Amino acid sequence: MKATKDELIKFLDENVLTAVENNPKATPTIKKKVNITRTRLNAQVSAEKVEQFFYSAMSTERGKDSYRKIKDIGGPTFEDVIAEFKELCARK
């Protein structure tokens, strides 16, 4: 089954964004990055666009910086949920 836009966003929110945001070590900068990411995800118009955003977010300099900051505090990242996300998108 291919997930809807809302299902993909909910998955990322529950498995990455909220966990990072609620991490006691999350700095104001990290929380701001999470908020911006959430806003950008919600602005996507389809499940396909959410999927594109997911992959492109990991490859940008901003995404790589976020990855390092989040890993430093022990939080989950998009990279940590790639396999499950692919399944939701019905990709192999």
HTML snippet that shows the backbone in 3Dmol.js (N, CA, C, O; Angstrom):
<script src="https://3Dmol.org/build/3Dmol-min.js"></script>
<div id="view" style="width:600px;height:400px;position:relative"></div>
<script>
const pdb = `
ATOM      1  N   MET A   1       0.836  -1.189   0.000  1.00  0.00           N
ATOM      2  CA  MET A   1       0.000   0.000   0.000  1.00  0.00           C
ATOM      3  C   MET A   1       0.874   1.242   0.000  1.00  0.00           C
ATOM      4  O   MET A   1       1.843   1.329   0.754  1.00  0.00           O
ATOM      5  N   LYS A   2       0.538   2.174  -0.823  1.00  0.00           N
ATOM      6  CA  LYS A   2       1.267   3.423  -0.894  1.00  0.00           C
ATOM      7  C   LYS A   2       0.606   4.429   0.055  1.00  0.00           C
ATOM      8  O   LYS A   2      -0.603   4.650   0.002  1.00  0.00           O
ATOM      9  N   ALA A   3       1.412   5.021   0.908  1.00  0.00           N
ATOM     10  CA  ALA A   3       0.898   5.947   1.911  1.00  0.00           C
ATOM     11  C   ALA A   3       0.460   7.275   1.285  1.00  0.00           C
ATOM     12  O   ALA A   3       0.942   7.684   0.228  1.00  0.00           O
ATOM     13  N   THR A   4      -0.459   7.919   1.971  1.00  0.00           N
ATOM     14  CA  THR A   4      -0.907   9.247   1.546  1.00  0.00           C
ATOM     15  C   THR A   4       0.075  10.308   2.062  1.00  0.00           C
ATOM     16  O   THR A   4       0.954  10.020   2.875  1.00  0.00           O
ATOM     17  N   LYS A   5      -0.093  11.511   1.580  1.00  0.00           N
ATOM     18  CA  LYS A   5       0.723  12.640   2.046  1.00  0.00           C
ATOM     19  C   LYS A   5       0.646  12.744   3.567  1.00  0.00           C
ATOM     20  O   LYS A   5       1.674  12.840   4.237  1.00  0.00           O
ATOM     21  N   ASP A   6      -0.558  12.726   4.107  1.00  0.00           N
ATOM     22  CA  ASP A   6      -0.746  12.879   5.554  1.00  0.00           C
ATOM     23  C   ASP A   6      -0.105  11.733   6.338  1.00  0.00           C
ATOM     24  O   ASP A   6       0.456  11.951   7.411  1.00  0.00           O
ATOM     25  N   GLU A   7      -0.189  10.524   5.805  1.00  0.00           N
ATOM     26  CA  GLU A   7       0.425   9.374   6.483  1.00  0.00           C
ATOM     27  C   GLU A   7       1.946   9.493   6.505  1.00  0.00           C
ATOM     28  O   GLU A   7       2.582   9.164   7.506  1.00  0.00           O
ATOM     29  N   LEU A   8       2.527   9.960   5.411  1.00  0.00           N
ATOM     30  CA  LEU A   8       3.982  10.137   5.362  1.00  0.00           C
ATOM     31  C   LEU A   8       4.439  11.207   6.352  1.00  0.00           C
ATOM     32  O   LEU A   8       5.425  11.027   7.067  1.00  0.00           O
ATOM     33  N   ILE A   9       3.716  12.311   6.381  1.00  0.00           N
ATOM     34  CA  ILE A   9       4.064  13.397   7.299  1.00  0.00           C
ATOM     35  C   ILE A   9       3.904  12.932   8.740  1.00  0.00           C
ATOM     36  O   ILE A   9       4.750  13.225   9.586  1.00  0.00           O
ATOM     37  N   LYS A  10       2.831  12.213   9.023  1.00  0.00           N
ATOM     38  CA  LYS A  10       2.611  11.701  10.380  1.00  0.00           C
ATOM     39  C   LYS A  10       3.752  10.766  10.787  1.00  0.00           C
ATOM     40  O   LYS A  10       4.244  10.843  11.913  1.00  0.00           O
ATOM     41  N   PHE A  11       4.167   9.895   9.887  1.00  0.00           N
ATOM     42  CA  PHE A  11       5.271   8.980  10.172  1.00  0.00           C
ATOM     43  C   PHE A  11       6.538   9.758  10.521  1.00  0.00           C
ATOM     44  O   PHE A  11       7.188   9.468  11.526  1.00  0.00           O
ATOM     45  N   LEU A  12       6.890  10.735   9.703  1.00  0.00           N
ATOM     46  CA  LEU A  12       8.110  11.512   9.959  1.00  0.00           C
ATOM     47  C   LEU A  12       7.987  12.329  11.240  1.00  0.00           C
ATOM     48  O   LEU A  12       8.951  12.467  11.993  1.00  0.00           O
ATOM     49  N   ASP A  13       6.807  12.861  11.477  1.00  0.00           N
ATOM     50  CA  ASP A  13       6.596  13.648  12.690  1.00  0.00           C
ATOM     51  C   ASP A  13       6.748  12.778  13.932  1.00  0.00           C
ATOM     52  O   ASP A  13       7.422  13.165  14.887  1.00  0.00           O
ATOM     53  N   GLU A  14       6.125  11.609  13.921  1.00  0.00           N
ATOM     54  CA  GLU A  14       6.161  10.723  15.091  1.00  0.00           C
ATOM     55  C   GLU A  14       7.528  10.071  15.307  1.00  0.00           C
ATOM     56  O   GLU A  14       7.960   9.893  16.446  1.00  0.00           O
ATOM     57  N   ASN A  15       8.205   9.717  14.220  1.00  0.00           N
ATOM     58  CA  ASN A  15       9.439   8.947  14.335  1.00  0.00           C
ATOM     59  C   ASN A  15      10.712   9.776  14.333  1.00  0.00           C
ATOM     60  O   ASN A  15      11.771   9.285  14.725  1.00  0.00           O
ATOM     61  N   VAL A  16      10.621  11.023  13.898  1.00  0.00           N
ATOM     62  CA  VAL A  16      11.815  11.862  13.855  1.00  0.00           C
ATOM     63  C   VAL A  16      11.571  13.220  14.522  1.00  0.00           C
ATOM     64  O   VAL A  16      12.181  13.531  15.546  1.00  0.00           O
ATOM     65  N   LEU A  17      10.699  14.007  13.952  1.00  0.00           N
ATOM     66  CA  LEU A  17      10.579  15.411  14.366  1.00  0.00           C
ATOM     67  C   LEU A  17      10.199  15.595  15.834  1.00  0.00           C
ATOM     68  O   LEU A  17      10.863  16.346  16.549  1.00  0.00           O
ATOM     69  N   THR A  18       9.155  14.932  16.289  1.00  0.00           N
ATOM     70  CA  THR A  18       8.721  15.094  17.679  1.00  0.00           C
ATOM     71  C   THR A  18       9.769  14.556  18.648  1.00  0.00           C
ATOM     72  O   THR A  18      10.010  15.148  19.700  1.00  0.00           O
ATOM     73  N   ALA A  19      10.388  13.439  18.295  1.00  0.00           N
ATOM     74  CA  ALA A  19      11.421  12.861  19.165  1.00  0.00           C
ATOM     75  C   ALA A  19      12.606  13.821  19.309  1.00  0.00           C
ATOM     76  O   ALA A  19      13.158  13.969  20.400  1.00  0.00           O
ATOM     77  N   VAL A  20      12.988  14.461  18.228  1.00  0.00           N
ATOM     78  CA  VAL A  20      14.102  15.423  18.290  1.00  0.00           C
ATOM     79  C   VAL A  20      13.682  16.645  19.091  1.00  0.00           C
ATOM     80  O   VAL A  20      14.416  17.112  19.962  1.00  0.00           O
ATOM     81  N   GLU A  21      12.518  17.149  18.795  1.00  0.00           N
ATOM     82  CA  GLU A  21      12.003  18.345  19.473  1.00  0.00           C
ATOM     83  C   GLU A  21      11.909  18.143  20.983  1.00  0.00           C
ATOM     84  O   GLU A  21      12.183  19.063  21.754  1.00  0.00           O
ATOM     85  N   ASN A  22      11.524  16.949  21.402  1.00  0.00           N
ATOM     86  CA  ASN A  22      11.352  16.658  22.829  1.00  0.00           C
ATOM     87  C   ASN A  22      12.623  16.163  23.504  1.00  0.00           C
ATOM     88  O   ASN A  22      12.626  15.919  24.711  1.00  0.00           O
ATOM     89  N   ASN A  23      13.697  16.012  22.746  1.00  0.00           N
ATOM     90  CA  ASN A  23      14.971  15.584  23.317  1.00  0.00           C
ATOM     91  C   ASN A  23      15.464  16.670  24.274  1.00  0.00           C
ATOM     92  O   ASN A  23      15.552  17.834  23.884  1.00  0.00           O
ATOM     93  N   PRO A  24      15.786  16.309  25.520  1.00  0.00           N
ATOM     94  CA  PRO A  24      16.221  17.318  26.493  1.00  0.00           C
ATOM     95  C   PRO A  24      17.501  18.059  26.078  1.00  0.00           C
ATOM     96  O   PRO A  24      17.783  19.147  26.580  1.00  0.00           O
ATOM     97  N   LYS A  25      18.264  17.468  25.169  1.00  0.00           N
ATOM     98  CA  LYS A  25      19.499  18.113  24.712  1.00  0.00           C
ATOM     99  C   LYS A  25      19.288  18.994  23.477  1.00  0.00           C
ATOM    100  O   LYS A  25      20.233  19.617  22.994  1.00  0.00           O
ATOM    101  N   ALA A  26      18.064  19.048  22.969  1.00  0.00           N
ATOM    102  CA  ALA A  26      17.784  19.832  21.765  1.00  0.00           C
ATOM    103  C   ALA A  26      17.973  21.319  22.047  1.00  0.00           C
ATOM    104  O   ALA A  26      17.374  21.876  22.968  1.00  0.00           O
ATOM    105  N   THR A  27      18.809  21.938  21.244  1.00  0.00           N
ATOM    106  CA  THR A  27      19.081  23.368  21.388  1.00  0.00           C
ATOM    107  C   THR A  27      17.979  24.170  20.685  1.00  0.00           C
ATOM    108  O   THR A  27      17.209  23.614  19.901  1.00  0.00           O
ATOM    109  N   PRO A  28      17.906  25.464  20.966  1.00  0.00           N
ATOM    110  CA  PRO A  28      16.939  26.289  20.230  1.00  0.00           C
ATOM    111  C   PRO A  28      17.150  26.217  18.709  1.00  0.00           C
ATOM    112  O   PRO A  28      16.182  26.270  17.950  1.00  0.00           O
ATOM    113  N   THR A  29      18.393  26.097  18.265  1.00  0.00           N
ATOM    114  CA  THR A  29      18.675  25.977  16.836  1.00  0.00           C
ATOM    115  C   THR A  29      18.082  24.698  16.274  1.00  0.00           C
ATOM    116  O   THR A  29      17.469  24.713  15.207  1.00  0.00           O
ATOM    117  N   ILE A  30      18.257  23.599  16.979  1.00  0.00           N
ATOM    118  CA  ILE A  30      17.697  22.323  16.518  1.00  0.00           C
ATOM    119  C   ILE A  30      16.178  22.403  16.488  1.00  0.00           C
ATOM    120  O   ILE A  30      15.550  21.961  15.526  1.00  0.00           O
ATOM    121  N   LYS A  31      15.592  22.958  17.526  1.00  0.00           N
ATOM    122  CA  LYS A  31      14.125  23.074  17.569  1.00  0.00           C
ATOM    123  C   LYS A  31      13.613  23.931  16.417  1.00  0.00           C
ATOM    124  O   LYS A  31      12.559  23.649  15.847  1.00  0.00           O
ATOM    125  N   LYS A  32      14.362  24.978  16.075  1.00  0.00           N
ATOM    126  CA  LYS A  32      13.977  25.837  14.951  1.00  0.00           C
ATOM    127  C   LYS A  32      14.051  25.055  13.645  1.00  0.00           C
ATOM    128  O   LYS A  32      13.165  25.169  12.799  1.00  0.00           O
ATOM    129  N   LYS A  33      15.107  24.262  13.482  1.00  0.00           N
ATOM    130  CA  LYS A  33      15.251  23.441  12.273  1.00  0.00           C
ATOM    131  C   LYS A  33      14.088  22.449  12.154  1.00  0.00           C
ATOM    132  O   LYS A  33      13.557  22.244  11.062  1.00  0.00           O
ATOM    133  N   VAL A  34      13.699  21.841  13.262  1.00  0.00           N
ATOM    134  CA  VAL A  34      12.575  20.901  13.255  1.00  0.00           C
ATOM    135  C   VAL A  34      11.295  21.619  12.838  1.00  0.00           C
ATOM    136  O   VAL A  34      10.526  21.105  12.025  1.00  0.00           O
ATOM    137  N   ASN A  35      11.073  22.789  13.387  1.00  0.00           N
ATOM    138  CA  ASN A  35       9.873  23.558  13.071  1.00  0.00           C
ATOM    139  C   ASN A  35       9.835  23.935  11.588  1.00  0.00           C
ATOM    140  O   ASN A  35       8.789  23.838  10.945  1.00  0.00           O
ATOM    141  N   ILE A  36      10.970  24.362  11.055  1.00  0.00           N
ATOM    142  CA  ILE A  36      11.040  24.710   9.636  1.00  0.00           C
ATOM    143  C   ILE A  36      10.779  23.474   8.777  1.00  0.00           C
ATOM    144  O   ILE A  36      10.052  23.542   7.786  1.00  0.00           O
ATOM    145  N   THR A  37      11.367  22.363   9.156  1.00  0.00           N
ATOM    146  CA  THR A  37      11.160  21.116   8.404  1.00  0.00           C
ATOM    147  C   THR A  37       9.691  20.719   8.426  1.00  0.00           C
ATOM    148  O   THR A  37       9.134  20.335   7.398  1.00  0.00           O
ATOM    149  N   ARG A  38       9.073  20.810   9.576  1.00  0.00           N
ATOM    150  CA  ARG A  38       7.647  20.460   9.698  1.00  0.00           C
ATOM    151  C   ARG A  38       6.801  21.367   8.792  1.00  0.00           C
ATOM    152  O   ARG A  38       5.896  20.895   8.104  1.00  0.00           O
ATOM    153  N   THR A  39       7.101  22.655   8.800  1.00  0.00           N
ATOM    154  CA  THR A  39       6.370  23.610   7.955  1.00  0.00           C
ATOM    155  C   THR A  39       6.550  23.274   6.480  1.00  0.00           C
ATOM    156  O   THR A  39       5.589  23.294   5.711  1.00  0.00           O
ATOM    157  N   ARG A  40       7.776  22.968   6.092  1.00  0.00           N
ATOM    158  CA  ARG A  40       8.041  22.621   4.688  1.00  0.00           C
ATOM    159  C   ARG A  40       7.355  21.319   4.289  1.00  0.00           C
ATOM    160  O   ARG A  40       6.829  21.207   3.182  1.00  0.00           O
ATOM    161  N   LEU A  41       7.360  20.347   5.178  1.00  0.00           N
ATOM    162  CA  LEU A  41       6.665  19.088   4.883  1.00  0.00           C
ATOM    163  C   LEU A  41       5.182  19.336   4.657  1.00  0.00           C
ATOM    164  O   LEU A  41       4.601  18.831   3.696  1.00  0.00           O
ATOM    165  N   ASN A  42       4.574  20.111   5.540  1.00  0.00           N
ATOM    166  CA  ASN A  42       3.140  20.374   5.434  1.00  0.00           C
ATOM    167  C   ASN A  42       2.789  21.190   4.193  1.00  0.00           C
ATOM    168  O   ASN A  42       1.639  21.171   3.753  1.00  0.00           O
ATOM    169  N   ALA A  43       3.753  21.901   3.626  1.00  0.00           N
ATOM    170  CA  ALA A  43       3.511  22.700   2.423  1.00  0.00           C
ATOM    171  C   ALA A  43       3.539  21.855   1.153  1.00  0.00           C
ATOM    172  O   ALA A  43       3.142  22.332   0.089  1.00  0.00           O
ATOM    173  N   GLN A  44       3.994  20.628   1.244  1.00  0.00           N
ATOM    174  CA  GLN A  44       4.055  19.755   0.068  1.00  0.00           C
ATOM    175  C   GLN A  44       2.632  19.402  -0.368  1.00  0.00           C
ATOM    176  O   GLN A  44       1.737  19.236   0.461  1.00  0.00           O
ATOM    177  N   VAL A  45       2.443  19.293  -1.671  1.00  0.00           N
ATOM    178  CA  VAL A  45       1.082  19.130  -2.188  1.00  0.00           C
ATOM    179  C   VAL A  45       0.641  17.686  -2.413  1.00  0.00           C
ATOM    180  O   VAL A  45      -0.532  17.429  -2.684  1.00  0.00           O
ATOM    181  N   SER A  46       1.580  16.742  -2.300  1.00  0.00           N
ATOM    182  CA  SER A  46       1.216  15.343  -2.549  1.00  0.00           C
ATOM    183  C   SER A  46       2.196  14.422  -1.831  1.00  0.00           C
ATOM    184  O   SER A  46       3.237  14.861  -1.342  1.00  0.00           O
ATOM    185  N   ALA A  47       1.848  13.152  -1.776  1.00  0.00           N
ATOM    186  CA  ALA A  47       2.743  12.156  -1.181  1.00  0.00           C
ATOM    187  C   ALA A  47       4.056  12.104  -1.955  1.00  0.00           C
ATOM    188  O   ALA A  47       5.124  11.948  -1.364  1.00  0.00           O
ATOM    189  N   GLU A  48       3.974  12.233  -3.272  1.00  0.00           N
ATOM    190  CA  GLU A  48       5.182  12.211  -4.105  1.00  0.00           C
ATOM    191  C   GLU A  48       6.100  13.391  -3.768  1.00  0.00           C
ATOM    192  O   GLU A  48       7.323  13.248  -3.754  1.00  0.00           O
ATOM    193  N   LYS A  49       5.513  14.533  -3.504  1.00  0.00           N
ATOM    194  CA  LYS A  49       6.310  15.719  -3.156  1.00  0.00           C
ATOM    195  C   LYS A  49       6.922  15.562  -1.761  1.00  0.00           C
ATOM    196  O   LYS A  49       8.042  16.017  -1.528  1.00  0.00           O
ATOM    197  N   VAL A  50       6.214  14.935  -0.846  1.00  0.00           N
ATOM    198  CA  VAL A  50       6.775  14.665   0.484  1.00  0.00           C
ATOM    199  C   VAL A  50       7.974  13.737   0.328  1.00  0.00           C
ATOM    200  O   VAL A  50       9.014  13.940   0.954  1.00  0.00           O
ATOM    201  N   GLU A  51       7.819  12.724  -0.507  1.00  0.00           N
ATOM    202  CA  GLU A  51       8.915  11.793  -0.752  1.00  0.00           C
ATOM    203  C   GLU A  51      10.123  12.523  -1.348  1.00  0.00           C
ATOM    204  O   GLU A  51      11.255  12.303  -0.915  1.00  0.00           O
ATOM    205  N   GLN A  52       9.893  13.372  -2.317  1.00  0.00           N
ATOM    206  CA  GLN A  52      10.989  14.152  -2.921  1.00  0.00           C
ATOM    207  C   GLN A  52      11.666  15.027  -1.876  1.00  0.00           C
ATOM    208  O   GLN A  52      12.893  15.106  -1.822  1.00  0.00           O
ATOM    209  N   PHE A  53      10.863  15.683  -1.048  1.00  0.00           N
ATOM    210  CA  PHE A  53      11.414  16.544   0.002  1.00  0.00           C
ATOM    211  C   PHE A  53      12.279  15.731   0.961  1.00  0.00           C
ATOM    212  O   PHE A  53      13.373  16.158   1.333  1.00  0.00           O
ATOM    213  N   PHE A  54      11.791  14.572   1.354  1.00  0.00           N
ATOM    214  CA  PHE A  54      12.506  13.700   2.280  1.00  0.00           C
ATOM    215  C   PHE A  54      13.920  13.415   1.773  1.00  0.00           C
ATOM    216  O   PHE A  54      14.897  13.587   2.501  1.00  0.00           O
ATOM    217  N   TYR A  55      14.015  12.982   0.525  1.00  0.00           N
ATOM    218  CA  TYR A  55      15.330  12.631  -0.028  1.00  0.00           C
ATOM    219  C   TYR A  55      16.199  13.860  -0.285  1.00  0.00           C
ATOM    220  O   TYR A  55      17.404  13.834  -0.036  1.00  0.00           O
ATOM    221  N   SER A  56      15.599  14.917  -0.775  1.00  0.00           N
ATOM    222  CA  SER A  56      16.416  16.106  -1.051  1.00  0.00           C
ATOM    223  C   SER A  56      16.890  16.765   0.237  1.00  0.00           C
ATOM    224  O   SER A  56      17.972  17.353   0.269  1.00  0.00           O
ATOM    225  N   ALA A  57      16.096  16.676   1.295  1.00  0.00           N
ATOM    226  CA  ALA A  57      16.490  17.285   2.571  1.00  0.00           C
ATOM    227  C   ALA A  57      17.767  16.671   3.121  1.00  0.00           C
ATOM    228  O   ALA A  57      18.544  17.350   3.792  1.00  0.00           O
ATOM    229  N   MET A  58      17.990  15.397   2.842  1.00  0.00           N
ATOM    230  CA  MET A  58      19.185  14.719   3.347  1.00  0.00           C
ATOM    231  C   MET A  58      20.433  15.071   2.550  1.00  0.00           C
ATOM    232  O   MET A  58      21.552  14.889   3.030  1.00  0.00           O
ATOM    233  N   SER A  59      20.245  15.572   1.338  1.00  0.00           N
ATOM    234  CA  SER A  59      21.402  15.802   0.479  1.00  0.00           C
ATOM    235  C   SER A  59      21.884  17.249   0.447  1.00  0.00           C
ATOM    236  O   SER A  59      22.937  17.537  -0.122  1.00  0.00           O
ATOM    237  N   THR A  60      21.130  18.155   1.049  1.00  0.00           N
ATOM    238  CA  THR A  60      21.546  19.561   1.048  1.00  0.00           C
ATOM    239  C   THR A  60      22.538  19.824   2.177  1.00  0.00           C
ATOM    240  O   THR A  60      22.639  19.048   3.127  1.00  0.00           O
ATOM    241  N   GLU A  61      23.258  20.916   2.057  1.00  0.00           N
ATOM    242  CA  GLU A  61      24.188  21.298   3.127  1.00  0.00           C
ATOM    243  C   GLU A  61      23.430  21.549   4.433  1.00  0.00           C
ATOM    244  O   GLU A  61      23.902  21.182   5.509  1.00  0.00           O
ATOM    245  N   ARG A  62      22.273  22.163   4.336  1.00  0.00           N
ATOM    246  CA  ARG A  62      21.449  22.419   5.519  1.00  0.00           C
ATOM    247  C   ARG A  62      21.019  21.108   6.163  1.00  0.00           C
ATOM    248  O   ARG A  62      21.017  20.967   7.385  1.00  0.00           O
ATOM    249  N   GLY A  63      20.654  20.151   5.311  1.00  0.00           N
ATOM    250  CA  GLY A  63      20.253  18.836   5.810  1.00  0.00           C
ATOM    251  C   GLY A  63      21.398  18.107   6.485  1.00  0.00           C
ATOM    252  O   GLY A  63      21.216  17.479   7.527  1.00  0.00           O
ATOM    253  N   LYS A  64      22.576  18.191   5.890  1.00  0.00           N
ATOM    254  CA  LYS A  64      23.749  17.542   6.470  1.00  0.00           C
ATOM    255  C   LYS A  64      24.124  18.185   7.805  1.00  0.00           C
ATOM    256  O   LYS A  64      24.540  17.498   8.738  1.00  0.00           O
ATOM    257  N   ASP A  65      23.972  19.500   7.887  1.00  0.00           N
ATOM    258  CA  ASP A  65      24.235  20.201   9.145  1.00  0.00           C
ATOM    259  C   ASP A  65      23.233  19.762  10.214  1.00  0.00           C
ATOM    260  O   ASP A  65      23.609  19.529  11.363  1.00  0.00           O
ATOM    261  N   SER A  66      21.971  19.652   9.836  1.00  0.00           N
ATOM    262  CA  SER A  66      20.937  19.194  10.774  1.00  0.00           C
ATOM    263  C   SER A  66      21.244  17.784  11.249  1.00  0.00           C
ATOM    264  O   SER A  66      21.126  17.483  12.437  1.00  0.00           O
ATOM    265  N   TYR A  67      21.635  16.925  10.326  1.00  0.00           N
ATOM    266  CA  TYR A  67      21.974  15.548  10.665  1.00  0.00           C
ATOM    267  C   TYR A  67      23.047  15.525  11.754  1.00  0.00           C
ATOM    268  O   TYR A  67      22.893  14.837  12.763  1.00  0.00           O
ATOM    269  N   ARG A  68      24.123  16.270  11.554  1.00  0.00           N
ATOM    270  CA  ARG A  68      25.224  16.289  12.529  1.00  0.00           C
ATOM    271  C   ARG A  68      24.748  16.803  13.891  1.00  0.00           C
ATOM    272  O   ARG A  68      25.071  16.224  14.928  1.00  0.00           O
ATOM    273  N   LYS A  69      23.989  17.878  13.876  1.00  0.00           N
ATOM    274  CA  LYS A  69      23.506  18.454  15.137  1.00  0.00           C
ATOM    275  C   LYS A  69      22.590  17.486  15.884  1.00  0.00           C
ATOM    276  O   LYS A  69      22.681  17.352  17.104  1.00  0.00           O
ATOM    277  N   ILE A  70      21.717  16.822  15.155  1.00  0.00           N
ATOM    278  CA  ILE A  70      20.765  15.892  15.770  1.00  0.00           C
ATOM    279  C   ILE A  70      21.482  14.641  16.257  1.00  0.00           C
ATOM    280  O   ILE A  70      21.189  14.141  17.343  1.00  0.00           O
ATOM    281  N   LYS A  71      22.414  14.136  15.469  1.00  0.00           N
ATOM    282  CA  LYS A  71      23.180  12.961  15.901  1.00  0.00           C
ATOM    283  C   LYS A  71      23.990  13.269  17.163  1.00  0.00           C
ATOM    284  O   LYS A  71      24.142  12.412  18.033  1.00  0.00           O
ATOM    285  N   ASP A  72      24.511  14.505  17.257  1.00  0.00           N
ATOM    286  CA  ASP A  72      25.300  14.906  18.432  1.00  0.00           C
ATOM    287  C   ASP A  72      24.493  14.826  19.734  1.00  0.00           C
ATOM    288  O   ASP A  72      25.054  14.610  20.808  1.00  0.00           O
ATOM    289  N   ILE A  73      23.184  15.003  19.623  1.00  0.00           N
ATOM    290  CA  ILE A  73      22.349  14.923  20.835  1.00  0.00           C
ATOM    291  C   ILE A  73      21.689  13.547  20.971  1.00  0.00           C
ATOM    292  O   ILE A  73      20.933  13.307  21.913  1.00  0.00           O
ATOM    293  N   GLY A  74      21.975  12.655  20.033  1.00  0.00           N
ATOM    294  CA  GLY A  74      21.417  11.301  20.098  1.00  0.00           C
ATOM    295  C   GLY A  74      19.999  11.180  19.586  1.00  0.00           C
ATOM    296  O   GLY A  74      19.288  10.239  19.938  1.00  0.00           O
ATOM    297  N   GLY A  75      19.581  12.118  18.762  1.00  0.00           N
ATOM    298  CA  GLY A  75      18.224  12.080  18.233  1.00  0.00           C
ATOM    299  C   GLY A  75      18.123  11.307  16.932  1.00  0.00           C
ATOM    300  O   GLY A  75      19.132  11.090  16.261  1.00  0.00           O
ATOM    301  N   PRO A  76      16.911  10.885  16.564  1.00  0.00           N
ATOM    302  CA  PRO A  76      16.702  10.170  15.312  1.00  0.00           C
ATOM    303  C   PRO A  76      16.715  11.138  14.123  1.00  0.00           C
ATOM    304  O   PRO A  76      16.323  12.298  14.250  1.00  0.00           O
ATOM    305  N   THR A  77      17.164  10.650  12.986  1.00  0.00           N
ATOM    306  CA  THR A  77      17.224  11.470  11.779  1.00  0.00           C
ATOM    307  C   THR A  77      16.441  10.802  10.655  1.00  0.00           C
ATOM    308  O   THR A  77      16.020   9.651  10.772  1.00  0.00           O
ATOM    309  N   PHE A  78      16.255  11.538   9.569  1.00  0.00           N
ATOM    310  CA  PHE A  78      15.603  10.954   8.394  1.00  0.00           C
ATOM    311  C   PHE A  78      16.372   9.720   7.934  1.00  0.00           C
ATOM    312  O   PHE A  78      15.770   8.727   7.524  1.00  0.00           O
ATOM    313  N   GLU A  79      17.703   9.783   8.003  1.00  0.00           N
ATOM    314  CA  GLU A  79      18.526   8.653   7.582  1.00  0.00           C
ATOM    315  C   GLU A  79      18.209   7.380   8.373  1.00  0.00           C
ATOM    316  O   GLU A  79      18.313   6.272   7.846  1.00  0.00           O
ATOM    317  N   ASP A  80      17.826   7.547   9.623  1.00  0.00           N
ATOM    318  CA  ASP A  80      17.508   6.403  10.484  1.00  0.00           C
ATOM    319  C   ASP A  80      16.216   5.689  10.086  1.00  0.00           C
ATOM    320  O   ASP A  80      16.019   4.524  10.431  1.00  0.00           O
ATOM    321  N   VAL A  81      15.346   6.374   9.369  1.00  0.00           N
ATOM    322  CA  VAL A  81      14.038   5.788   9.035  1.00  0.00           C
ATOM    323  C   VAL A  81      13.855   5.539   7.533  1.00  0.00           C
ATOM    324  O   VAL A  81      12.734   5.330   7.069  1.00  0.00           O
ATOM    325  N   ILE A  82      14.949   5.561   6.784  1.00  0.00           N
ATOM    326  CA  ILE A  82      14.849   5.387   5.326  1.00  0.00           C
ATOM    327  C   ILE A  82      14.129   4.098   4.944  1.00  0.00           C
ATOM    328  O   ILE A  82      13.227   4.131   4.106  1.00  0.00           O
ATOM    329  N   ALA A  83      14.499   2.973   5.530  1.00  0.00           N
ATOM    330  CA  ALA A  83      13.894   1.688   5.146  1.00  0.00           C
ATOM    331  C   ALA A  83      12.378   1.703   5.347  1.00  0.00           C
ATOM    332  O   ALA A  83      11.625   1.294   4.463  1.00  0.00           O
ATOM    333  N   GLU A  84      11.940   2.172   6.502  1.00  0.00           N
ATOM    334  CA  GLU A  84      10.493   2.217   6.770  1.00  0.00           C
ATOM    335  C   GLU A  84       9.796   3.208   5.843  1.00  0.00           C
ATOM    336  O   GLU A  84       8.695   2.949   5.357  1.00  0.00           O
ATOM    337  N   PHE A  85      10.449   4.345   5.602  1.00  0.00           N
ATOM    338  CA  PHE A  85       9.862   5.362   4.727  1.00  0.00           C
ATOM    339  C   PHE A  85       9.692   4.800   3.312  1.00  0.00           C
ATOM    340  O   PHE A  85       8.654   5.007   2.684  1.00  0.00           O
ATOM    341  N   LYS A  86      10.705   4.090   2.812  1.00  0.00           N
ATOM    342  CA  LYS A  86      10.615   3.483   1.487  1.00  0.00           C
ATOM    343  C   LYS A  86       9.431   2.519   1.405  1.00  0.00           C
ATOM    344  O   LYS A  86       8.706   2.492   0.409  1.00  0.00           O
ATOM    345  N   GLU A  87       9.248   1.736   2.459  1.00  0.00           N
ATOM    346  CA  GLU A  87       8.112   0.804   2.493  1.00  0.00           C
ATOM    347  C   GLU A  87       6.793   1.555   2.391  1.00  0.00           C
ATOM    348  O   GLU A  87       5.897   1.153   1.648  1.00  0.00           O
ATOM    349  N   LEU A  88       6.678   2.645   3.139  1.00  0.00           N
ATOM    350  CA  LEU A  88       5.456   3.449   3.105  1.00  0.00           C
ATOM    351  C   LEU A  88       5.192   4.013   1.708  1.00  0.00           C
ATOM    352  O   LEU A  88       4.049   4.162   1.278  1.00  0.00           O
ATOM    353  N   CYS A  89       6.283   4.317   1.023  1.00  0.00           N
ATOM    354  CA  CYS A  89       6.163   4.877  -0.337  1.00  0.00           C
ATOM    355  C   CYS A  89       6.026   3.790  -1.390  1.00  0.00           C
ATOM    356  O   CYS A  89       5.958   4.074  -2.585  1.00  0.00           O
ATOM    357  N   ALA A  90       5.985   2.538  -0.933  1.00  0.00           N
ATOM    358  CA  ALA A  90       5.878   1.373  -1.819  1.00  0.00           C
ATOM    359  C   ALA A  90       7.071   1.276  -2.756  1.00  0.00           C
ATOM    360  O   ALA A  90       6.929   0.967  -3.939  1.00  0.00           O
ATOM    361  N   ARG A  91       8.260   1.547  -2.201  1.00  0.00           N
ATOM    362  CA  ARG A  91       9.509   1.428  -2.968  1.00  0.00           C
ATOM    363  C   ARG A  91      10.298   0.240  -2.450  1.00  0.00           C
ATOM    364  O   ARG A  91      10.141  -0.168  -1.299  1.00  0.00           O
ATOM    365  N   LYS A  92      11.135  -0.305  -3.294  1.00  0.00           N
ATOM    366  CA  LYS A  92      11.956  -1.441  -2.903  1.00  0.00           C
ATOM    367  C   LYS A  92      13.371  -1.009  -2.654  1.00  0.00           C
ATOM    368  O   LYS A  92      14.218  -1.835  -2.313  1.00  0.00           O
TER     369      LYS A  92
END
`;
const viewer = $3Dmol.createViewer("view");
viewer.addModel(pdb, "pdb");
viewer.setStyle({}, {cartoon: {color: "spectrum"}});
viewer.zoomTo();
viewer.render();
</script>
